[in-house]
């Protein structure tokens, strides 16, 4: 546990008559002292501390943090307390069994499980400090601030959907390119494997022609291929014309020496 964790903000949040302290560290993480919650709920702190230390997740994220608290004389003093990140406070609360506590605090534990995280989160992220504030009712007032908030939320939702859509389109294009490079697209070009077969066929024809002419015939054979199929490179041959091109080269080779096809 990091005993030097720097606190930049502390708030006291009212929760159905209880006051819950939470702090924000320098890196922006919100932490909640656990013992005060145990005291408010009437559960044993020592047993809950042992439970945190035994838990494989909570034990890794718990921190000792210096927090201002009010003593019995009403004076503020700094105390080092065991704190959990806000994102993990629900995990701790859900470990409390309402069936194993006194009947008079059972409903209170259930309320903490349902609402405590949300109220603390809103206190730091939206400025809400009281669970009795009905935010939905405020939005229904149609004040300029409410309208601006709803417009912002709509734009944020639209931007989120746009980001997801763009991501899916990008993934689709990548998969399409991979598919085409593997099996080829009959409406486009030959695959790399087909292009290699054409190149080998051209090489064989050129070598056989060269034996008779004594010249390098590669350019001549490629030139004939390009003119016949209206292309500027053998890799640009449409996939649908691959077999036609191979048959043509095979016939050319057979006409030279009567050999078997490629």
C-alpha positions as CSV (number, residue, x, y, z in Angstrom):
1,X,0.0,0.0,0.0
2,X,1.3,3.4,-0.9
3,X,1.4,5.6,2.2
4,X,2.6,8.7,0.2
5,X,-0.5,9.0,-2.0
6,X,-1.2,12.6,-2.5
7,X,-4.8,13.9,-1.9
8,X,-5.9,17.0,-3.9
9,X,-9.6,17.1,-3.0
10,X,-11.8,15.9,-0.2
11,X,-15.6,16.0,0.0
12,X,-18.2,15.0,2.5
13,X,-21.3,13.6,0.8
14,X,-24.7,13.4,2.5
15,X,-26.4,10.1,2.0
16,X,-29.8,9.7,3.6
17,X,-28.7,11.5,6.7
18,X,-25.2,9.9,6.8
19,X,-22.0,11.8,5.9
20,X,-19.6,9.9,3.8
21,X,-16.0,11.2,3.2
22,X,-14.3,10.6,-0.1
23,X,-11.0,12.0,-1.5
24,X,-9.5,12.5,-4.9
25,X,-5.8,11.6,-5.4
26,X,-3.4,13.4,-7.6
27,X,-3.9,11.0,-10.5
28,X,-7.7,11.6,-10.4
29,X,-8.7,8.4,-8.6
30,X,-11.5,8.8,-6.1
31,X,-11.0,6.9,-2.8
32,X,-13.4,6.1,0.0
33,X,-12.3,5.5,3.6
34,X,-13.9,2.1,4.6
35,X,-14.0,2.2,8.4
36,X,-16.4,5.2,8.6
37,X,-18.8,3.2,6.4
38,X,-18.5,0.2,8.6
39,X,-19.3,2.4,11.6
40,X,-22.3,4.0,9.9
41,X,-23.6,0.5,9.0
42,X,-23.0,-0.9,12.4
43,X,-20.7,-3.8,11.2
44,X,-17.4,-4.8,12.8
45,X,-14.5,-2.9,11.3
46,X,-11.9,-5.5,12.3
47,X,-13.8,-8.4,10.5
48,X,-14.2,-6.2,7.4
49,X,-10.6,-5.2,7.4
50,X,-9.6,-8.9,7.5
51,X,-12.1,-9.6,4.7
52,X,-10.4,-6.9,2.5
53,X,-7.0,-8.2,3.2
54,X,-8.1,-11.8,2.3
55,X,-9.8,-10.7,-0.9
56,X,-7.5,-11.2,-4.0
57,X,-8.8,-8.1,-5.7
58,X,-9.6,-5.6,-2.9
59,X,-6.2,-6.3,-1.2
60,X,-4.4,-5.2,-4.3
61,X,-6.2,-1.8,-4.7
62,X,-6.6,-0.8,-1.0
63,X,-4.5,2.2,0.0
64,X,-3.6,4.0,3.3
65,X,-4.5,7.6,2.8
66,X,-4.3,10.7,5.1
67,X,-7.9,12.1,5.5
68,X,-9.3,15.0,7.5
69,X,-11.9,13.8,10.0
70,X,-13.8,15.5,12.8
71,X,-13.2,14.2,16.3
72,X,-15.6,13.9,19.2
73,X,-14.7,17.5,20.2
74,X,-15.7,18.8,16.8
75,X,-12.1,19.4,15.7
76,X,-10.7,18.5,12.4
77,X,-7.6,16.3,12.5
78,X,-5.7,14.3,9.9
79,X,-5.9,10.5,10.2
80,X,-4.4,7.8,8.0
81,X,-7.3,5.5,7.0
82,X,-7.7,2.4,4.9
83,X,-9.4,3.4,1.6
84,X,-10.8,1.7,-1.5
85,X,-11.0,3.2,-4.9
86,X,-14.6,4.3,-5.7
87,X,-14.8,1.8,-8.5
88,X,-14.3,-1.0,-6.0
89,X,-16.5,0.2,-3.2
90,X,-19.6,-1.6,-4.6
91,X,-17.6,-4.8,-4.6
92,X,-16.9,-4.3,-0.9
93,X,-20.5,-3.4,-0.1
94,X,-21.9,-6.4,-1.9
95,X,-19.7,-8.6,0.3
96,X,-21.9,-7.5,3.3
97,X,-24.7,-10.0,3.8
98,X,-27.9,-8.2,4.8
99,X,-29.2,-11.6,6.2
100,X,-26.5,-11.7,8.8
101,X,-26.9,-8.3,10.4
102,X,-29.4,-6.8,12.9
103,X,-32.9,-6.4,11.5
104,X,-32.8,-2.6,12.1
105,X,-29.8,-2.1,9.8
106,X,-30.7,-4.6,7.1
107,X,-32.6,-2.0,4.9
108,X,-29.7,0.5,5.4
109,X,-27.1,-2.0,4.0
110,X,-29.4,-2.7,1.0
111,X,-29.7,1.0,0.3
112,X,-25.9,1.4,0.5
113,X,-25.5,-1.4,-2.0
114,X,-28.0,0.1,-4.4
115,X,-27.1,3.8,-4.3
116,X,-23.9,4.6,-2.5
117,X,-21.6,4.3,-5.5
118,X,-23.8,6.4,-7.8
119,X,-24.1,9.2,-5.2
120,X,-20.4,9.4,-4.6
121,X,-19.6,9.2,-8.3
122,X,-21.9,12.1,-9.0
123,X,-20.5,14.1,-6.2
124,X,-17.1,14.1,-7.9
125,X,-18.0,14.0,-11.5
126,X,-21.3,16.0,-11.7
127,X,-21.2,18.0,-8.5
128,X,-24.2,16.3,-6.8
129,X,-23.8,16.2,-3.0
130,X,-27.2,15.1,-1.9
131,X,-29.1,11.9,-2.9
132,X,-32.4,13.8,-2.5
133,X,-31.7,15.9,-5.6
134,X,-33.9,14.6,-8.4
135,X,-31.7,15.2,-11.5
136,X,-34.4,13.8,-13.9
137,X,-36.8,16.4,-12.5
138,X,-34.3,19.2,-13.1
139,X,-34.0,18.1,-16.7
140,X,-37.8,18.4,-17.1
141,X,-37.8,22.1,-16.3
142,X,-36.6,22.9,-19.9
143,X,-34.4,25.7,-18.5
144,X,-31.5,26.9,-20.8
145,X,-29.1,24.8,-18.7
146,X,-31.3,21.7,-19.0
147,X,-31.7,22.2,-22.7
148,X,-27.9,22.6,-23.1
149,X,-27.3,19.4,-21.0
150,X,-29.7,17.4,-23.1
151,X,-28.2,18.7,-26.4
152,X,-24.7,17.8,-25.1
153,X,-25.9,14.3,-24.2
154,X,-27.5,13.8,-27.6
155,X,-24.3,15.0,-29.3
156,X,-22.2,12.7,-27.2
157,X,-24.4,9.8,-27.9
158,X,-24.3,10.6,-31.7
159,X,-20.5,10.8,-31.6
160,X,-20.2,7.5,-29.7
161,X,-22.4,5.8,-32.4
162,X,-20.3,7.4,-35.1
163,X,-17.0,6.1,-33.5
164,X,-18.4,2.6,-33.2
165,X,-19.7,2.7,-36.9
166,X,-16.3,3.9,-38.2
167,X,-14.5,1.2,-36.2
168,X,-16.8,-1.4,-37.7
169,X,-16.3,-0.1,-41.2
170,X,-12.6,-0.1,-40.8
171,X,-12.6,-3.6,-39.5
172,X,-14.9,-4.7,-42.4
173,X,-12.5,-3.1,-45.0
174,X,-9.5,-4.8,-43.4
175,X,-11.3,-8.2,-43.5
176,X,-12.4,-7.6,-47.1
177,X,-8.8,-6.8,-48.2
178,X,-7.5,-9.9,-46.5
179,X,-10.2,-12.0,-48.1
180,X,-9.5,-10.6,-51.6
181,X,-5.7,-11.2,-51.1
182,X,-6.4,-14.8,-50.3
183,X,-9.1,-15.9,-52.7
184,X,-9.2,-13.0,-55.1
185,X,-12.1,-11.0,-56.4
186,X,-13.4,-12.1,-59.8
187,X,-14.4,-8.6,-60.5
188,X,-10.9,-7.2,-59.8
189,X,-7.4,-8.6,-60.1
190,X,-5.7,-12.0,-59.8
191,X,-4.5,-13.2,-56.5
192,X,-0.8,-13.2,-55.6
193,X,-0.7,-16.9,-56.3
194,X,-2.3,-16.5,-59.7
195,X,0.0,-13.7,-60.6
196,X,2.9,-15.9,-59.7
197,X,1.6,-18.7,-62.0
198,X,1.3,-16.1,-64.9
199,X,4.8,-14.9,-64.3
200,X,6.2,-18.4,-64.4
201,X,4.3,-19.2,-67.6
202,X,5.6,-16.0,-69.3
203,X,9.1,-16.9,-68.2
204,X,8.8,-20.4,-69.8
205,X,7.5,-19.0,-73.1
206,X,10.2,-16.4,-73.2
207,X,13.0,-18.9,-72.5
208,X,11.8,-21.2,-75.3
209,X,11.5,-18.2,-77.7
210,X,15.0,-17.1,-76.7
211,X,16.5,-20.4,-77.7
212,X,15.4,-19.8,-81.2
213,X,16.0,-16.1,-81.5
214,X,19.1,-15.7,-79.3
215,X,17.5,-12.7,-77.7
216,X,15.9,-11.9,-74.3
217,X,12.2,-12.4,-75.1
218,X,10.7,-11.5,-71.7
219,X,9.7,-8.0,-72.8
220,X,8.1,-9.3,-76.0
221,X,6.0,-12.0,-74.2
222,X,4.8,-9.5,-71.5
223,X,4.0,-7.0,-74.3
224,X,1.8,-9.5,-76.1
225,X,0.1,-10.4,-72.8
226,X,-0.6,-6.7,-72.0
227,X,-1.9,-6.0,-75.5
228,X,-4.2,-9.0,-75.6
229,X,-5.8,-8.3,-72.3
230,X,-5.6,-4.5,-72.3
231,X,-3.5,-4.2,-69.1
232,X,-0.3,-2.5,-68.2
233,X,0.9,-5.1,-65.7
234,X,0.3,-8.8,-65.3
235,X,-0.9,-8.2,-61.7
236,X,-3.7,-6.1,-63.1
237,X,-5.2,-9.0,-65.0
238,X,-8.8,-9.3,-63.9
239,X,-9.4,-12.5,-61.9
240,X,-12.1,-13.6,-64.2
241,X,-9.6,-13.7,-67.1
242,X,-6.9,-15.7,-65.2
243,X,-7.7,-19.1,-66.8
244,X,-8.1,-17.6,-70.3
245,X,-4.6,-16.0,-70.0
246,X,-3.1,-19.3,-68.8
247,X,-4.7,-21.2,-71.7
248,X,-3.4,-18.7,-74.1
249,X,0.2,-19.0,-72.7
250,X,-0.1,-22.8,-72.7
251,X,-1.1,-22.8,-76.4
252,X,1.8,-20.4,-77.2
253,X,4.2,-22.8,-75.5
254,X,2.8,-25.8,-77.2
255,X,3.1,-24.1,-80.6
256,X,6.8,-23.5,-80.0
257,X,7.9,-27.1,-79.0
258,X,4.7,-29.1,-78.6
259,X,5.3,-29.6,-74.8
260,X,2.8,-30.4,-72.2
261,X,0.8,-27.4,-70.7
262,X,2.1,-25.6,-67.7
